[in-house]
Amino acid sequence: MSSENSPIPPGLNALRACKLCKLIKSYDQFLHNGCENCEDILHMAGDDEKVREMTSPYFDGMVSIMDREHSWVASWLQKKGLIPAIYAINVTGRLPDYVREDLQQRGMYIPENFEN
């Protein structure tokens, strides 16, 4: 499996985190596949501007969740329904207002990330 198709980043340089679910991947991985957890909402795949708008290079901490159903960390971080991958603890950057409004209309959780 190529690194672009895997949700696991190929290295530790130039990583970004999804502002909605906090999934950590490289810029190229987000551009190629979007966010495996949020693509139906954020529509990042193939869109350079959306990748830059919906992800942030500024985040704190990383946690690897591989067995989400049995992981107390996944439960504690409220990530039980997400794909096994690496996630940020905190992400700096706010989702655009139009995305926040869409999430609110869907009745979905809106993360309160640190502001830029």
Chimera marker file (.cmm) of the C-alpha trace (Angstrom):
<marker_set name="trace">
<marker id="1" x="0.000" y="0.000" z="0.000" r="1" g="1" b="0" radius="0.5"/>
<marker id="2" x="1.446" y="3.354" z="-0.983" r="1" g="1" b="0" radius="0.5"/>
<marker id="3" x="1.815" y="6.039" z="1.661" r="1" g="1" b="0" radius="0.5"/>
<marker id="4" x="-0.761" y="8.166" z="-0.199" r="1" g="1" b="0" radius="0.5"/>
<marker id="5" x="-3.402" y="5.444" z="0.251" r="1" g="1" b="0" radius="0.5"/>
<marker id="6" x="-2.572" y="4.715" z="3.883" r="1" g="1" b="0" radius="0.5"/>
<marker id="7" x="-3.975" y="6.864" z="6.685" r="1" g="1" b="0" radius="0.5"/>
<marker id="8" x="-0.594" y="6.550" z="8.441" r="1" g="1" b="0" radius="0.5"/>
<marker id="9" x="1.851" y="9.381" z="7.560" r="1" g="1" b="0" radius="0.5"/>
<marker id="10" x="5.040" y="8.267" z="5.781" r="1" g="1" b="0" radius="0.5"/>
<marker id="11" x="7.223" y="10.387" z="8.098" r="1" g="1" b="0" radius="0.5"/>
<marker id="12" x="7.149" y="13.091" z="10.730" r="1" g="1" b="0" radius="0.5"/>
<marker id="13" x="7.838" y="16.104" z="8.493" r="1" g="1" b="0" radius="0.5"/>
<marker id="14" x="5.224" y="18.511" z="7.115" r="1" g="1" b="0" radius="0.5"/>
<marker id="15" x="2.254" y="16.861" z="8.792" r="1" g="1" b="0" radius="0.5"/>
<marker id="16" x="-1.216" y="18.394" z="8.968" r="1" g="1" b="0" radius="0.5"/>
<marker id="17" x="-4.273" y="17.619" z="11.084" r="1" g="1" b="0" radius="0.5"/>
<marker id="18" x="-7.900" y="17.681" z="10.002" r="1" g="1" b="0" radius="0.5"/>
<marker id="19" x="-9.646" y="20.507" z="11.853" r="1" g="1" b="0" radius="0.5"/>
<marker id="20" x="-12.785" y="18.403" z="12.284" r="1" g="1" b="0" radius="0.5"/>
<marker id="21" x="-11.644" y="14.920" z="13.389" r="1" g="1" b="0" radius="0.5"/>
<marker id="22" x="-7.939" y="15.687" z="14.087" r="1" g="1" b="0" radius="0.5"/>
<marker id="23" x="-6.633" y="12.915" z="11.799" r="1" g="1" b="0" radius="0.5"/>
<marker id="24" x="-2.914" y="13.476" z="11.096" r="1" g="1" b="0" radius="0.5"/>
<marker id="25" x="-1.528" y="12.867" z="7.618" r="1" g="1" b="0" radius="0.5"/>
<marker id="26" x="0.853" y="14.507" z="5.173" r="1" g="1" b="0" radius="0.5"/>
<marker id="27" x="-0.362" y="17.264" z="2.865" r="1" g="1" b="0" radius="0.5"/>
<marker id="28" x="-0.042" y="14.885" z="-0.118" r="1" g="1" b="0" radius="0.5"/>
<marker id="29" x="-2.151" y="12.234" z="1.626" r="1" g="1" b="0" radius="0.5"/>
<marker id="30" x="-4.931" y="14.745" z="2.316" r="1" g="1" b="0" radius="0.5"/>
<marker id="31" x="-4.741" y="16.009" z="-1.279" r="1" g="1" b="0" radius="0.5"/>
<marker id="32" x="-4.864" y="12.482" z="-2.714" r="1" g="1" b="0" radius="0.5"/>
<marker id="33" x="-7.563" y="10.941" z="-0.466" r="1" g="1" b="0" radius="0.5"/>
<marker id="34" x="-9.050" y="13.771" z="1.568" r="1" g="1" b="0" radius="0.5"/>
<marker id="35" x="-9.912" y="12.841" z="5.150" r="1" g="1" b="0" radius="0.5"/>
<marker id="36" x="-11.156" y="9.269" z="5.443" r="1" g="1" b="0" radius="0.5"/>
<marker id="37" x="-13.363" y="10.284" z="8.373" r="1" g="1" b="0" radius="0.5"/>
<marker id="38" x="-14.749" y="13.573" z="7.036" r="1" g="1" b="0" radius="0.5"/>
<marker id="39" x="-14.579" y="13.460" z="3.235" r="1" g="1" b="0" radius="0.5"/>
<marker id="40" x="-18.364" y="13.398" z="2.813" r="1" g="1" b="0" radius="0.5"/>
<marker id="41" x="-18.503" y="16.729" z="4.681" r="1" g="1" b="0" radius="0.5"/>
<marker id="42" x="-15.221" y="18.497" z="3.868" r="1" g="1" b="0" radius="0.5"/>
<marker id="43" x="-14.610" y="17.355" z="0.240" r="1" g="1" b="0" radius="0.5"/>
<marker id="44" x="-10.828" y="17.844" z="0.318" r="1" g="1" b="0" radius="0.5"/>
<marker id="45" x="-9.626" y="15.164" z="-2.122" r="1" g="1" b="0" radius="0.5"/>
<marker id="46" x="-7.974" y="16.778" z="-5.124" r="1" g="1" b="0" radius="0.5"/>
<marker id="47" x="-8.617" y="20.337" z="-3.915" r="1" g="1" b="0" radius="0.5"/>
<marker id="48" x="-5.470" y="22.168" z="-2.784" r="1" g="1" b="0" radius="0.5"/>
<marker id="49" x="-7.398" y="25.146" z="-1.386" r="1" g="1" b="0" radius="0.5"/>
<marker id="50" x="-9.715" y="22.954" z="0.697" r="1" g="1" b="0" radius="0.5"/>
<marker id="51" x="-6.800" y="20.909" z="2.078" r="1" g="1" b="0" radius="0.5"/>
<marker id="52" x="-5.172" y="24.126" z="3.288" r="1" g="1" b="0" radius="0.5"/>
<marker id="53" x="-8.484" y="25.455" z="4.648" r="1" g="1" b="0" radius="0.5"/>
<marker id="54" x="-9.700" y="22.264" z="6.386" r="1" g="1" b="0" radius="0.5"/>
<marker id="55" x="-6.372" y="21.111" z="7.845" r="1" g="1" b="0" radius="0.5"/>
<marker id="56" x="-3.732" y="22.769" z="9.983" r="1" g="1" b="0" radius="0.5"/>
<marker id="57" x="0.021" y="22.272" z="10.298" r="1" g="1" b="0" radius="0.5"/>
<marker id="58" x="-0.292" y="23.453" z="13.915" r="1" g="1" b="0" radius="0.5"/>
<marker id="59" x="-1.321" y="20.791" z="16.398" r="1" g="1" b="0" radius="0.5"/>
<marker id="60" x="-0.246" y="19.444" z="19.776" r="1" g="1" b="0" radius="0.5"/>
<marker id="61" x="0.408" y="15.846" z="20.675" r="1" g="1" b="0" radius="0.5"/>
<marker id="62" x="-0.232" y="12.661" z="18.749" r="1" g="1" b="0" radius="0.5"/>
<marker id="63" x="-2.007" y="9.482" z="19.691" r="1" g="1" b="0" radius="0.5"/>
<marker id="64" x="-2.152" y="6.289" z="17.666" r="1" g="1" b="0" radius="0.5"/>
<marker id="65" x="-5.489" y="4.485" z="17.737" r="1" g="1" b="0" radius="0.5"/>
<marker id="66" x="-5.380" y="1.060" z="16.112" r="1" g="1" b="0" radius="0.5"/>
<marker id="67" x="-8.144" y="-0.893" z="17.914" r="1" g="1" b="0" radius="0.5"/>
<marker id="68" x="-10.763" y="1.794" z="18.334" r="1" g="1" b="0" radius="0.5"/>
<marker id="69" x="-13.458" y="-0.451" z="19.813" r="1" g="1" b="0" radius="0.5"/>
<marker id="70" x="-11.295" y="-1.666" z="22.711" r="1" g="1" b="0" radius="0.5"/>
<marker id="71" x="-9.100" y="1.381" z="23.270" r="1" g="1" b="0" radius="0.5"/>
<marker id="72" x="-9.710" y="3.444" z="26.394" r="1" g="1" b="0" radius="0.5"/>
<marker id="73" x="-7.789" y="6.270" z="24.674" r="1" g="1" b="0" radius="0.5"/>
<marker id="74" x="-10.233" y="6.196" z="21.732" r="1" g="1" b="0" radius="0.5"/>
<marker id="75" x="-13.114" y="6.304" z="24.182" r="1" g="1" b="0" radius="0.5"/>
<marker id="76" x="-11.562" y="9.106" z="26.241" r="1" g="1" b="0" radius="0.5"/>
<marker id="77" x="-10.859" y="11.183" z="23.104" r="1" g="1" b="0" radius="0.5"/>
<marker id="78" x="-14.303" y="10.346" z="21.673" r="1" g="1" b="0" radius="0.5"/>
<marker id="79" x="-12.780" y="8.731" z="18.580" r="1" g="1" b="0" radius="0.5"/>
<marker id="80" x="-14.455" y="5.311" z="18.688" r="1" g="1" b="0" radius="0.5"/>
<marker id="81" x="-16.218" y="5.714" z="15.325" r="1" g="1" b="0" radius="0.5"/>
<marker id="82" x="-13.157" y="6.893" z="13.396" r="1" g="1" b="0" radius="0.5"/>
<marker id="83" x="-10.668" y="4.910" z="11.319" r="1" g="1" b="0" radius="0.5"/>
<marker id="84" x="-7.582" y="3.414" z="12.989" r="1" g="1" b="0" radius="0.5"/>
<marker id="85" x="-4.885" y="6.053" z="12.491" r="1" g="1" b="0" radius="0.5"/>
<marker id="86" x="-2.863" y="8.785" z="14.195" r="1" g="1" b="0" radius="0.5"/>
<marker id="87" x="-4.743" y="11.735" z="15.709" r="1" g="1" b="0" radius="0.5"/>
<marker id="88" x="-3.778" y="15.095" z="17.199" r="1" g="1" b="0" radius="0.5"/>
<marker id="89" x="-4.733" y="15.904" z="20.783" r="1" g="1" b="0" radius="0.5"/>
<marker id="90" x="-5.383" y="19.579" z="19.926" r="1" g="1" b="0" radius="0.5"/>
<marker id="91" x="-5.503" y="21.386" z="16.580" r="1" g="1" b="0" radius="0.5"/>
<marker id="92" x="-4.974" y="25.106" z="16.056" r="1" g="1" b="0" radius="0.5"/>
<marker id="93" x="-7.287" y="26.671" z="13.515" r="1" g="1" b="0" radius="0.5"/>
<marker id="94" x="-10.995" y="27.196" z="13.076" r="1" g="1" b="0" radius="0.5"/>
<marker id="95" x="-13.157" y="25.543" z="10.456" r="1" g="1" b="0" radius="0.5"/>
<marker id="96" x="-14.681" y="28.025" z="7.988" r="1" g="1" b="0" radius="0.5"/>
<marker id="97" x="-18.072" y="29.436" z="8.971" r="1" g="1" b="0" radius="0.5"/>
<marker id="98" x="-19.870" y="27.717" z="6.088" r="1" g="1" b="0" radius="0.5"/>
<marker id="99" x="-18.621" y="24.319" z="7.314" r="1" g="1" b="0" radius="0.5"/>
<marker id="100" x="-19.570" y="25.122" z="10.908" r="1" g="1" b="0" radius="0.5"/>
<marker id="101" x="-23.084" y="26.099" z="9.740" r="1" g="1" b="0" radius="0.5"/>
<marker id="102" x="-23.374" y="22.835" z="7.768" r="1" g="1" b="0" radius="0.5"/>
<marker id="103" x="-22.300" y="20.821" z="10.822" r="1" g="1" b="0" radius="0.5"/>
<marker id="104" x="-24.828" y="22.663" z="12.973" r="1" g="1" b="0" radius="0.5"/>
<marker id="105" x="-27.624" y="21.932" z="10.479" r="1" g="1" b="0" radius="0.5"/>
<marker id="106" x="-26.642" y="18.245" z="10.507" r="1" g="1" b="0" radius="0.5"/>
<marker id="107" x="-26.703" y="18.257" z="14.313" r="1" g="1" b="0" radius="0.5"/>
<marker id="108" x="-23.027" y="17.310" z="14.430" r="1" g="1" b="0" radius="0.5"/>
<marker id="109" x="-20.348" y="18.199" z="16.949" r="1" g="1" b="0" radius="0.5"/>
<marker id="110" x="-18.396" y="21.367" z="16.132" r="1" g="1" b="0" radius="0.5"/>
<marker id="111" x="-14.876" y="21.249" z="17.589" r="1" g="1" b="0" radius="0.5"/>
<marker id="112" x="-13.647" y="24.345" z="19.385" r="1" g="1" b="0" radius="0.5"/>
<marker id="113" x="-10.065" y="24.303" z="18.148" r="1" g="1" b="0" radius="0.5"/>
<marker id="114" x="-7.591" y="26.923" z="19.200" r="1" g="1" b="0" radius="0.5"/>
<marker id="115" x="-7.846" y="30.045" z="17.039" r="1" g="1" b="0" radius="0.5"/>
<marker id="116" x="-5.065" y="31.031" z="14.645" r="1" g="1" b="0" radius="0.5"/>
<link id1="1" id2="2" r="1" g="1" b="0" radius="0.2"/>
<link id1="2" id2="3" r="1" g="1" b="0" radius="0.2"/>
<link id1="3" id2="4" r="1" g="1" b="0" radius="0.2"/>
<link id1="4" id2="5" r="1" g="1" b="0" radius="0.2"/>
<link id1="5" id2="6" r="1" g="1" b="0" radius="0.2"/>
<link id1="6" id2="7" r="1" g="1" b="0" radius="0.2"/>
<link id1="7" id2="8" r="1" g="1" b="0" radius="0.2"/>
<link id1="8" id2="9" r="1" g="1" b="0" radius="0.2"/>
<link id1="9" id2="10" r="1" g="1" b="0" radius="0.2"/>
<link id1="10" id2="11" r="1" g="1" b="0" radius="0.2"/>
<link id1="11" id2="12" r="1" g="1" b="0" radius="0.2"/>
<link id1="12" id2="13" r="1" g="1" b="0" radius="0.2"/>
<link id1="13" id2="14" r="1" g="1" b="0" radius="0.2"/>
<link id1="14" id2="15" r="1" g="1" b="0" radius="0.2"/>
<link id1="15" id2="16" r="1" g="1" b="0" radius="0.2"/>
<link id1="16" id2="17" r="1" g="1" b="0" radius="0.2"/>
<link id1="17" id2="18" r="1" g="1" b="0" radius="0.2"/>
<link id1="18" id2="19" r="1" g="1" b="0" radius="0.2"/>
<link id1="19" id2="20" r="1" g="1" b="0" radius="0.2"/>
<link id1="20" id2="21" r="1" g="1" b="0" radius="0.2"/>
<link id1="21" id2="22" r="1" g="1" b="0" radius="0.2"/>
<link id1="22" id2="23" r="1" g="1" b="0" radius="0.2"/>
<link id1="23" id2="24" r="1" g="1" b="0" radius="0.2"/>
<link id1="24" id2="25" r="1" g="1" b="0" radius="0.2"/>
<link id1="25" id2="26" r="1" g="1" b="0" radius="0.2"/>
<link id1="26" id2="27" r="1" g="1" b="0" radius="0.2"/>
<link id1="27" id2="28" r="1" g="1" b="0" radius="0.2"/>
<link id1="28" id2="29" r="1" g="1" b="0" radius="0.2"/>
<link id1="29" id2="30" r="1" g="1" b="0" radius="0.2"/>
<link id1="30" id2="31" r="1" g="1" b="0" radius="0.2"/>
<link id1="31" id2="32" r="1" g="1" b="0" radius="0.2"/>
<link id1="32" id2="33" r="1" g="1" b="0" radius="0.2"/>
<link id1="33" id2="34" r="1" g="1" b="0" radius="0.2"/>
<link id1="34" id2="35" r="1" g="1" b="0" radius="0.2"/>
<link id1="35" id2="36" r="1" g="1" b="0" radius="0.2"/>
<link id1="36" id2="37" r="1" g="1" b="0" radius="0.2"/>
<link id1="37" id2="38" r="1" g="1" b="0" radius="0.2"/>
<link id1="38" id2="39" r="1" g="1" b="0" radius="0.2"/>
<link id1="39" id2="40" r="1" g="1" b="0" radius="0.2"/>
<link id1="40" id2="41" r="1" g="1" b="0" radius="0.2"/>
<link id1="41" id2="42" r="1" g="1" b="0" radius="0.2"/>
<link id1="42" id2="43" r="1" g="1" b="0" radius="0.2"/>
<link id1="43" id2="44" r="1" g="1" b="0" radius="0.2"/>
<link id1="44" id2="45" r="1" g="1" b="0" radius="0.2"/>
<link id1="45" id2="46" r="1" g="1" b="0" radius="0.2"/>
<link id1="46" id2="47" r="1" g="1" b="0" radius="0.2"/>
<link id1="47" id2="48" r="1" g="1" b="0" radius="0.2"/>
<link id1="48" id2="49" r="1" g="1" b="0" radius="0.2"/>
<link id1="49" id2="50" r="1" g="1" b="0" radius="0.2"/>
<link id1="50" id2="51" r="1" g="1" b="0" radius="0.2"/>
<link id1="51" id2="52" r="1" g="1" b="0" radius="0.2"/>
<link id1="52" id2="53" r="1" g="1" b="0" radius="0.2"/>
<link id1="53" id2="54" r="1" g="1" b="0" radius="0.2"/>
<link id1="54" id2="55" r="1" g="1" b="0" radius="0.2"/>
<link id1="55" id2="56" r="1" g="1" b="0" radius="0.2"/>
<link id1="56" id2="57" r="1" g="1" b="0" radius="0.2"/>
<link id1="57" id2="58" r="1" g="1" b="0" radius="0.2"/>
<link id1="58" id2="59" r="1" g="1" b="0" radius="0.2"/>
<link id1="59" id2="60" r="1" g="1" b="0" radius="0.2"/>
<link id1="60" id2="61" r="1" g="1" b="0" radius="0.2"/>
<link id1="61" id2="62" r="1" g="1" b="0" radius="0.2"/>
<link id1="62" id2="63" r="1" g="1" b="0" radius="0.2"/>
<link id1="63" id2="64" r="1" g="1" b="0" radius="0.2"/>
<link id1="64" id2="65" r="1" g="1" b="0" radius="0.2"/>
<link id1="65" id2="66" r="1" g="1" b="0" radius="0.2"/>
<link id1="66" id2="67" r="1" g="1" b="0" radius="0.2"/>
<link id1="67" id2="68" r="1" g="1" b="0" radius="0.2"/>
<link id1="68" id2="69" r="1" g="1" b="0" radius="0.2"/>
<link id1="69" id2="70" r="1" g="1" b="0" radius="0.2"/>
<link id1="70" id2="71" r="1" g="1" b="0" radius="0.2"/>
<link id1="71" id2="72" r="1" g="1" b="0" radius="0.2"/>
<link id1="72" id2="73" r="1" g="1" b="0" radius="0.2"/>
<link id1="73" id2="74" r="1" g="1" b="0" radius="0.2"/>
<link id1="74" id2="75" r="1" g="1" b="0" radius="0.2"/>
<link id1="75" id2="76" r="1" g="1" b="0" radius="0.2"/>
<link id1="76" id2="77" r="1" g="1" b="0" radius="0.2"/>
<link id1="77" id2="78" r="1" g="1" b="0" radius="0.2"/>
<link id1="78" id2="79" r="1" g="1" b="0" radius="0.2"/>
<link id1="79" id2="80" r="1" g="1" b="0" radius="0.2"/>
<link id1="80" id2="81" r="1" g="1" b="0" radius="0.2"/>
<link id1="81" id2="82" r="1" g="1" b="0" radius="0.2"/>
<link id1="82" id2="83" r="1" g="1" b="0" radius="0.2"/>
<link id1="83" id2="84" r="1" g="1" b="0" radius="0.2"/>
<link id1="84" id2="85" r="1" g="1" b="0" radius="0.2"/>
<link id1="85" id2="86" r="1" g="1" b="0" radius="0.2"/>
<link id1="86" id2="87" r="1" g="1" b="0" radius="0.2"/>
<link id1="87" id2="88" r="1" g="1" b="0" radius="0.2"/>
<link id1="88" id2="89" r="1" g="1" b="0" radius="0.2"/>
<link id1="89" id2="90" r="1" g="1" b="0" radius="0.2"/>
<link id1="90" id2="91" r="1" g="1" b="0" radius="0.2"/>
<link id1="91" id2="92" r="1" g="1" b="0" radius="0.2"/>
<link id1="92" id2="93" r="1" g="1" b="0" radius="0.2"/>
<link id1="93" id2="94" r="1" g="1" b="0" radius="0.2"/>
<link id1="94" id2="95" r="1" g="1" b="0" radius="0.2"/>
<link id1="95" id2="96" r="1" g="1" b="0" radius="0.2"/>
<link id1="96" id2="97" r="1" g="1" b="0" radius="0.2"/>
<link id1="97" id2="98" r="1" g="1" b="0" radius="0.2"/>
<link id1="98" id2="99" r="1" g="1" b="0" radius="0.2"/>
<link id1="99" id2="100" r="1" g="1" b="0" radius="0.2"/>
<link id1="100" id2="101" r="1" g="1" b="0" radius="0.2"/>
<link id1="101" id2="102" r="1" g="1" b="0" radius="0.2"/>
<link id1="102" id2="103" r="1" g="1" b="0" radius="0.2"/>
<link id1="103" id2="104" r="1" g="1" b="0" radius="0.2"/>
<link id1="104" id2="105" r="1" g="1" b="0" radius="0.2"/>
<link id1="105" id2="106" r="1" g="1" b="0" radius="0.2"/>
<link id1="106" id2="107" r="1" g="1" b="0" radius="0.2"/>
<link id1="107" id2="108" r="1" g="1" b="0" radius="0.2"/>
<link id1="108" id2="109" r="1" g="1" b="0" radius="0.2"/>
<link id1="109" id2="110" r="1" g="1" b="0" radius="0.2"/>
<link id1="110" id2="111" r="1" g="1" b="0" radius="0.2"/>
<link id1="111" id2="112" r="1" g="1" b="0" radius="0.2"/>
<link id1="112" id2="113" r="1" g="1" b="0" radius="0.2"/>
<link id1="113" id2="114" r="1" g="1" b="0" radius="0.2"/>
<link id1="114" id2="115" r="1" g="1" b="0" radius="0.2"/>
<link id1="115" id2="116" r="1" g="1" b="0" radius="0.2"/>
</marker_set>
